[in-house]
Amino acid sequence: MIHSAAPVHDSSGKLIGVLAGGVLLNKNLAFIDRLNEIVYPEEGLMLGSQGTATLFLGDVRIATNVRLFEGGRAIGTRVSAAVHQAVLDQGHTWLDRAFVVTDWYVSAYEPLIDSQGQRIGMLYVGFLEAPFANAKHRALALVIGLFALAMLLAGIFAILWARRVFRPIERMHATMTAIEQDDVSARIGPVSSRDELGDLAAHFDRLLDRLQAQAASLKRWGDSLDAQVANRTAALEQAVSDLKAAQSQLVMNEKLAAIGQLTAGVAHEINNPVAVIQGNLDVLRDILGVATEPVQPEIRLIQEQVHRIRLIVAKLLQFARPQDYVGYLEPVAPAQLIQDSLLLVGHLLKRGTIAIEQHLDSVRTVLCNRNELQQVLINLMVNAIQAMPDGGRLTLAAEDWDEADMPVGLRLVVSDTGPGLSASERERLFKPFYTAKKPDGTGLGLWVSLSLVERYGGKITVDNETKQGSRFIVWLRFEPLPMDF
């Protein structure tokens, strides 16, 4: 309530009492309506807005003319959290828009303070924001509409005016585009403009006529010159091609002739000591008899290698036509083949610190000539050992070769940890007489090895990363494929 008190004095001025009175504000609708009339007199708000007033005790409305959804007054409802914090908690005056019960109002909240200086409530007055917001939106829409209309009219006028200016330019652009697409007869033609653009269009047509005449003349001369150049070029290319073919044939003939002479001499020189070794071996076995039993495996190995030397000598004489030779075929197991090959290159392994790693994961056998396959494997192992002069790891593996879940054959893998091969070296690796900078190499090892493997329908591939070693893979089928000679 609103409370007031006044002192009462007698005729001598002595205080004899106190006169106190108050007005209860809870649900005092007459008080709040009168307050609303004072703040918002009739016709005081424009655009049909409606003024409201409310008296709060704490944050609860105790007297108000704000209406609820059903039309009754919103007595007992509470103020929003934002207003509560700003006015009741912080003691500020709120002058801003706020959501009151059902709508947004332009609002003012003032804290009410009792005789002890405590904030006990608030006094609120405000009016509906919606009419003013609607009026603002309508005004803004009107301004935007007028601006758009003005821009549209200006654009139409500018387009109509610009078309008169740009029409000759568009015709010139179309003519130039047609000429770029080889339409030499395209012209601008007469234009309605009589100003500088019209003169430029006429001058451009005359220039195009002159250029067309000059181009036709140049084309006739060019066609004649092209015909002569084509004839001379064809003759020159044929001559160069014939010369290269003759040079290649000459070089190959010379190499093959040198190989023939070399192999004939080598065969003669090797066959003599081989015959001596074979004869002495037979004498040794006859003289010692049963005493050779402890070294019988070594003698057998010597006998096999002597036979292998004879086969190699025979193949040296047939390098020019390797496909004419077909050796004895037998089932060959990769595990025993790898062990025999390691035994034959053992003297090279002793020269450096080279570790041997074996992965014999395949138990399949292939039908081929054992000596030829051993020759291929030893050649790859020797190359791998020579690639690791400072030591490294030589990896030998036997793997199954399957395609589309069907067994095809097996793979023999020879890997080293040397410096690897460059791209240019890999391209020439299997060509004859390429030695990869080996001072003691002939350049025939890999070429011969590839020829032997291809004879059985296989192949040799190299998987290499520079500075990480090389990995040669010999792909062998179960049985040789038929060859067409």
matplotlib code that plots the C-alpha trace (Angstrom):
import matplotlib.pyplot as plt

x = [0.0, 0.9, 1.3, 1.5, 1.7, 1.5, 2.1, -0.9, -0.1, -2.3, -2.8, 0.5, 2.4, 2.8, 2.8, -0.2, -0.6, 0.0, -2.5, -1.7, -3.4, -2.8, -4.2, -4.1, -2.6, -3.2, -5.9, -6.5, -7.7, -9.1, -5.6, -3.8, -6.4, -6.2, -2.4, -2.7, -5.0, -2.6, 0.4, -1.6, -4.5, -7.2, -5.9, -2.4, -1.0, -0.9, -1.5, -3.9, -1.3, -2.5, -1.0, -0.6, 0.4, 1.3, 2.3, 4.6, 5.2, 8.6, 8.3, 4.6, 1.8, -0.6, -2.4, -2.4, -4.6, -2.5, -4.9, -4.5, -5.5, -9.0, -9.5, -8.9, -6.3, -2.8, -2.7, -0.4, 1.8, 5.5, 8.0, 10.6, 14.0, 15.9, 13.7, 14.0, 17.7, 18.1, 15.5, 15.1, 18.6, 20.6, 18.3, 18.4, 15.6, 14.5, 13.8, 13.6, 11.3, 10.1, 7.8, 4.7, 2.4, 1.4, 3.1, 6.0, 5.7, 7.9, 8.4, 9.6, 10.2, 11.1, 12.1, 9.9, 11.8, 10.3, 11.1, 14.0, 15.7, 14.8, 13.6, 10.2, 8.6, 8.4, 6.1, 5.6, 4.1, 4.3, 2.5, 2.2, 5.1, 3.3, 1.5, 4.7, 6.7, 4.1, 4.1, 7.9, 7.8, 5.2, 7.2, 10.4, 8.6, 7.2, 10.7, 12.1, 9.3, 9.8, 13.5, 13.1, 10.6, 13.0, 15.8, 13.7, 12.6, 16.2, 17.4, 14.9, 15.8, 19.5, 19.0, 17.0, 19.6, 22.5, 21.2, 21.2, 24.9, 26.0, 24.2, 27.0, 29.6, 27.6, 27.6, 31.3, 31.9, 29.7, 31.7, 35.0, 33.8, 32.7, 36.1, 37.8, 35.7, 37.0, 34.0, 36.1, 33.1, 31.5, 31.0, 29.3, 27.3, 25.5, 24.5, 21.9, 24.3, 25.9, 28.4, 32.0, 30.8, 29.2, 32.4, 34.4, 32.1, 32.5, 36.3, 36.4, 34.5, 37.0, 39.9, 38.4, 38.1, 41.8, 42.8, 40.8, 42.4, 45.9, 45.1, 44.0, 47.2, 49.3, 47.4, 48.2, 51.9, 51.8, 50.2, 52.8, 55.6, 54.1, 53.9, 57.6, 58.6, 56.5, 58.2, 61.6, 60.8, 59.4, 62.6, 64.8, 62.8, 63.1, 66.8, 67.3, 65.2, 67.2, 70.4, 69.4, 68.2, 71.5, 73.5, 71.5, 71.9, 75.6, 76.2, 74.2, 76.0, 79.3, 78.3, 77.0, 80.1, 82.2, 80.1, 80.5, 84.3, 84.4, 82.2, 84.1, 87.4, 85.8, 84.2, 87.6, 89.5, 86.9, 86.2, 89.9, 90.2, 86.6, 87.7, 90.8, 88.6, 86.2, 89.0, 90.8, 87.5, 86.9, 90.5, 90.0, 86.9, 88.4, 91.6, 90.0, 87.0, 85.0, 87.3, 85.3, 82.2, 82.7, 83.0, 80.5, 78.1, 81.0, 82.0, 78.5, 78.2, 81.5, 80.1, 76.9, 78.7, 81.1, 78.0, 76.5, 79.7, 79.4, 75.8, 76.8, 79.5, 77.0, 74.6, 77.4, 77.6, 73.8, 73.4, 72.5, 69.5, 68.7, 65.2, 66.7, 67.8, 65.4, 67.0, 65.9, 62.8, 62.2, 60.2, 62.2, 61.5, 62.5, 63.9, 66.6, 67.3, 68.0, 70.2, 72.3, 72.6, 73.8, 76.5, 77.8, 78.0, 79.4, 82.9, 81.3, 79.4, 82.6, 84.1, 81.8, 79.4, 76.2, 73.4, 71.2, 67.4, 65.2, 61.4, 60.5, 56.7, 56.0, 56.2, 55.1, 57.3, 57.7, 58.6, 61.8, 65.5, 67.1, 70.5, 69.0, 66.9, 69.9, 71.8, 69.1, 69.0, 72.8, 73.0, 70.5, 72.2, 75.6, 74.2, 72.6, 75.9, 77.9, 75.3, 76.3, 80.2, 80.0, 77.7, 74.0, 71.1, 70.4, 66.8, 65.7, 62.0, 59.7, 56.1, 52.9, 51.8, 48.0, 45.7, 41.9, 42.2, 43.7, 47.2, 49.5, 53.0, 55.5, 57.7, 61.4, 62.4, 66.0, 66.2, 69.2, 69.8, 72.1, 71.7, 68.9, 68.4, 67.4, 64.5, 66.8, 68.7, 65.5, 64.5, 67.8, 68.4, 67.4, 69.0, 72.1, 75.5, 74.2, 76.4, 75.0, 78.6, 80.1, 83.7, 83.9, 80.4, 79.6, 76.0, 74.6, 73.6, 70.1, 69.4, 70.3, 68.3, 65.2, 65.5, 65.7, 62.7, 60.6, 61.2, 59.1, 56.3, 57.6, 59.0, 61.4, 60.3, 62.1, 60.5, 62.9, 63.0, 66.1, 68.5, 66.4, 67.7, 66.3, 63.9, 64.0, 61.0, 61.2, 57.6, 57.5, 54.5, 53.8, 54.5, 56.1, 53.8, 54.0, 56.4, 55.9, 59.3]
y = [0.0, 3.7, 4.8, 8.4, 9.8, 13.3, 14.6, 16.1, 19.1, 20.8, 24.5, 24.9, 23.1, 19.8, 16.6, 14.7, 12.1, 10.9, 10.8, 7.8, 6.6, 4.5, 3.2, -0.6, -1.1, -4.9, -5.3, -1.5, -1.4, 2.1, 3.4, 1.6, 2.7, 6.3, 6.1, 4.7, 7.6, 10.1, 8.6, 7.7, 10.1, 9.4, 9.9, 10.2, 7.2, 7.0, 4.2, 2.5, 1.5, 0.7, 1.9, -0.3, 0.2, -2.3, -2.2, -5.0, -6.3, -7.9, -9.5, -10.3, -8.1, -7.0, -4.3, -4.1, -3.4, -5.9, -8.5, -12.3, -14.6, -15.0, -11.2, -11.0, -9.0, -10.5, -10.2, -12.7, -13.1, -12.5, -10.2, -11.6, -12.7, -9.9, -7.1, -8.8, -8.8, -5.2, -3.5, -5.5, -6.9, -4.0, -1.1, 0.3, 2.0, -0.2, 1.8, -0.8, -3.2, -6.1, -9.1, -8.5, -11.6, -12.0, -9.3, -7.0, -3.5, -0.4, -0.4, 1.5, -0.1, 1.9, 0.3, 1.1, 1.7, 1.6, 3.8, 1.6, 2.0, -1.6, -2.4, -3.9, -3.7, -1.9, 0.5, -0.3, 1.7, 0.8, 0.7, -1.9, -2.0, -3.9, -0.9, 1.1, -1.9, -2.5, 1.1, 1.0, -2.1, -0.6, 2.5, 0.5, -1.6, 1.5, 3.0, -0.2, -0.5, 3.1, 2.5, -0.7, 1.0, 3.8, 1.5, -0.6, 2.5, 3.7, 0.3, 0.1, 3.6, 2.8, -0.5, 1.2, 4.0, 1.6, -0.8, 2.1, 2.6, -1.0, -2.6, -1.8, -3.0, -6.3, -6.8, -6.2, -8.7, -11.3, -10.7, -11.2, -14.4, -15.8, -15.0, -16.7, -19.8, -19.8, -18.0, -15.7, -14.3, -12.8, -9.0, -6.3, -4.8, -1.5, -0.1, 2.5, 4.6, 7.5, 8.5, 7.3, 3.7, 3.6, 4.8, 2.2, -0.6, 0.3, 0.6, -2.8, -4.4, -3.0, -4.2, -7.7, -7.8, -6.9, -9.5, -12.2, -11.5, -11.5, -14.7, -16.5, -15.5, -16.7, -19.9, -20.7, -20.1, -22.1, -25.1, -25.2, -24.8, -27.5, -30.0, -29.5, -29.7, -32.8, -34.5, -33.6, -34.6, -38.0, -38.7, -37.5, -39.6, -42.7, -42.2, -41.7, -44.7, -46.9, -45.6, -46.3, -49.8, -50.5, -49.2, -51.3, -54.4, -53.8, -53.3, -56.5, -58.5, -57.3, -58.2, -61.6, -62.3, -61.3, -63.6, -66.4, -66.1, -65.6, -68.6, -70.9, -70.0, -70.3, -73.6, -75.0, -73.7, -74.8, -78.2, -79.3, -78.7, -80.1, -83.3, -83.4, -82.9, -85.6, -88.1, -87.5, -87.8, -91.2, -92.3, -91.1, -93.1, -96.2, -96.1, -95.2, -97.4, -97.7, -95.1, -92.4, -93.1, -90.3, -87.7, -89.3, -86.2, -83.9, -86.1, -86.3, -82.5, -82.2, -84.6, -82.6, -79.3, -80.7, -81.7, -78.3, -76.7, -78.8, -77.6, -73.9, -74.3, -75.7, -72.8, -70.3, -71.5, -71.0, -67.5, -66.2, -68.5, -69.6, -70.8, -73.7, -75.4, -77.3, -79.1, -82.1, -81.3, -82.6, -81.6, -79.1, -78.2, -74.7, -75.6, -78.0, -75.6, -72.7, -74.7, -76.0, -72.5, -71.2, -73.8, -72.7, -69.0, -69.7, -68.4, -65.0, -64.9, -65.4, -62.1, -59.8, -59.7, -60.8, -62.4, -65.0, -64.9, -67.6, -67.8, -71.2, -70.9, -72.9, -76.7, -76.8, -78.1, -76.8, -78.8, -77.3, -77.9, -77.9, -76.7, -73.8, -72.7, -73.0, -70.8, -68.1, -68.2, -68.1, -65.2, -63.2, -64.2, -63.1, -59.7, -59.2, -60.0, -57.7, -54.9, -55.2, -54.8, -53.5, -56.2, -56.5, -59.0, -61.5, -62.7, -65.8, -66.8, -69.3, -68.3, -69.7, -68.0, -67.9, -65.9, -65.6, -68.1, -70.7, -72.1, -71.1, -71.9, -70.5, -67.4, -67.3, -64.0, -62.7, -59.4, -57.4, -54.3, -52.5, -49.0, -50.0, -49.2, -45.9, -45.7, -45.5, -48.6, -50.6, -49.8, -51.2, -53.9, -56.9, -55.7, -57.5, -56.0, -53.6, -54.0, -51.4, -50.0, -53.4, -53.4, -57.3, -57.8, -58.9, -57.5, -60.9, -62.5, -61.0, -61.1, -64.9, -65.5, -63.8, -65.8, -69.0, -68.2, -66.9, -70.2, -71.9, -69.2, -67.3, -63.9, -61.9, -58.6, -56.2, -54.4, -51.6, -48.4, -46.4, -46.6, -49.4, -52.4, -54.4, -57.3, -59.7, -62.1, -65.1, -66.2, -70.0, -71.9, -75.5, -76.6, -74.8, -73.1, -74.2, -72.0, -70.9, -70.8]
z = [0.0, -0.2, 3.4, 4.9, 8.4, 9.9, 13.5, 15.6, 18.0, 20.6, 20.9, 22.8, 20.1, 22.0, 20.0, 21.1, 18.3, 14.8, 11.9, 9.6, 6.4, 3.3, 0.1, -0.7, -4.2, -4.5, -7.3, -7.1, -10.7, -10.4, -9.4, -12.2, -14.8, -13.7, -13.9, -17.5, -18.5, -17.1, -19.1, -22.2, -22.6, -25.3, -28.8, -27.3, -29.2, -33.0, -35.4, -33.0, -30.4, -26.9, -23.7, -20.6, -16.9, -14.2, -10.6, -9.4, -5.9, -6.4, -9.9, -9.6, -11.1, -8.4, -10.4, -14.2, -17.2, -19.4, -20.7, -20.8, -23.7, -22.2, -21.8, -18.1, -16.5, -16.0, -12.2, -10.6, -13.7, -13.4, -15.2, -17.6, -16.3, -18.2, -16.7, -13.2, -13.4, -14.7, -12.5, -9.3, -9.0, -10.3, -9.7, -13.2, -15.1, -18.1, -21.3, -24.1, -25.8, -23.7, -24.1, -21.9, -21.4, -25.1, -27.2, -27.5, -25.9, -25.9, -22.1, -19.2, -15.7, -12.7, -9.4, -6.3, -3.0, 0.5, 3.4, 4.3, 0.9, -0.2, -3.8, -3.3, -6.7, -10.0, -11.8, -15.5, -18.4, -22.1, -25.4, -28.2, -30.6, -33.4, -35.0, -35.2, -36.4, -39.1, -40.1, -40.3, -42.5, -44.8, -45.2, -45.8, -48.4, -50.1, -50.3, -51.7, -54.2, -55.4, -55.6, -57.6, -59.9, -60.5, -61.2, -63.6, -65.6, -65.6, -66.8, -69.6, -70.8, -70.6, -72.6, -75.3, -75.6, -75.4, -78.1, -80.6, -79.8, -79.5, -82.4, -84.9, -82.4, -81.9, -85.7, -85.9, -83.1, -84.8, -88.0, -86.3, -84.6, -87.9, -89.5, -86.5, -87.4, -91.0, -92.5, -94.7, -96.5, -93.4, -93.6, -91.4, -94.2, -94.2, -90.8, -89.9, -87.9, -89.9, -87.3, -86.6, -85.9, -89.4, -91.0, -88.9, -90.1, -93.8, -93.4, -91.7, -94.6, -97.1, -95.0, -94.9, -98.7, -99.1, -96.5, -98.2, -101.6, -100.0, -98.1, -101.2, -103.0, -100.0, -99.9, -103.5, -102.9, -99.6, -101.3, -103.9, -101.3, -99.1, -101.9, -102.6, -99.0, -98.5, -101.4, -100.2, -96.6, -97.6, -99.5, -96.7, -94.1, -96.3, -96.7, -92.9, -92.1, -94.6, -93.2, -89.6, -90.5, -92.4, -89.4, -86.9, -89.1, -89.6, -85.8, -85.0, -87.7, -86.4, -82.8, -83.8, -85.8, -82.8, -80.6, -83.1, -83.1, -79.3, -78.6, -81.0, -79.2, -75.8, -76.6, -77.8, -74.8, -72.3, -73.7, -73.4, -69.6, -69.1, -70.8, -68.6, -65.5, -66.6, -67.4, -64.2, -62.3, -63.9, -63.1, -59.5, -59.0, -60.5, -58.4, -55.1, -55.5, -52.3, -50.6, -52.5, -50.5, -47.9, -50.7, -53.1, -52.9, -53.8, -56.7, -57.9, -57.8, -59.7, -62.3, -62.6, -63.0, -65.6, -67.5, -67.0, -68.4, -71.5, -71.9, -71.4, -74.0, -76.4, -75.7, -76.3, -79.9, -80.3, -78.9, -82.4, -82.5, -78.9, -79.8, -81.8, -78.6, -76.4, -73.5, -71.5, -69.4, -65.9, -62.8, -60.8, -57.1, -56.1, -52.6, -53.9, -56.9, -54.5, -52.2, -55.2, -56.5, -53.2, -53.0, -56.4, -55.5, -52.0, -53.0, -53.8, -50.5, -48.6, -49.9, -48.1, -45.1, -46.9, -45.0, -46.6, -46.0, -47.5, -47.7, -49.4, -49.3, -52.4, -52.8, -56.4, -59.2, -62.7, -65.9, -67.4, -68.0, -64.5, -65.8, -67.7, -64.7, -62.4, -64.9, -64.6, -60.8, -60.4, -62.8, -60.8, -57.5, -58.9, -60.0, -56.5, -54.8, -57.0, -56.2, -52.5, -52.4, -48.9, -47.6, -47.2, -47.3, -50.1, -50.0, -51.9, -52.0, -53.7, -54.0, -55.6, -58.8, -59.0, -61.3, -60.8, -57.9, -60.3, -59.9, -62.8, -61.6, -59.1, -58.7, -57.8, -56.1, -55.8, -53.7, -52.6, -50.5, -52.9, -54.4, -56.7, -60.4, -62.1, -64.5, -67.5, -66.3, -65.9, -69.5, -71.0, -68.4, -70.5, -73.8, -75.1, -74.3, -71.6, -68.5, -66.0, -65.6, -64.5, -65.6, -65.8, -67.3, -70.9, -71.0, -72.0, -68.6, -68.2, -71.9, -72.0, -68.8, -70.2, -73.4, -71.4, -69.2, -72.2, -74.0, -71.3, -71.5, -68.4, -67.8, -65.6, -64.0, -61.7, -58.8, -57.8, -55.7, -56.0, -53.0, -51.5, -53.5, -56.4, -56.5, -59.5, -60.0, -62.3, -63.3, -64.3, -65.5, -64.5, -68.1, -71.0, -73.5, -77.1, -79.1, -82.7, -84.6]

ax = plt.figure().add_subplot(projection="3d")
ax.plot(x, y, z, "-o")
ax.set_aspect("equal")
plt.show()
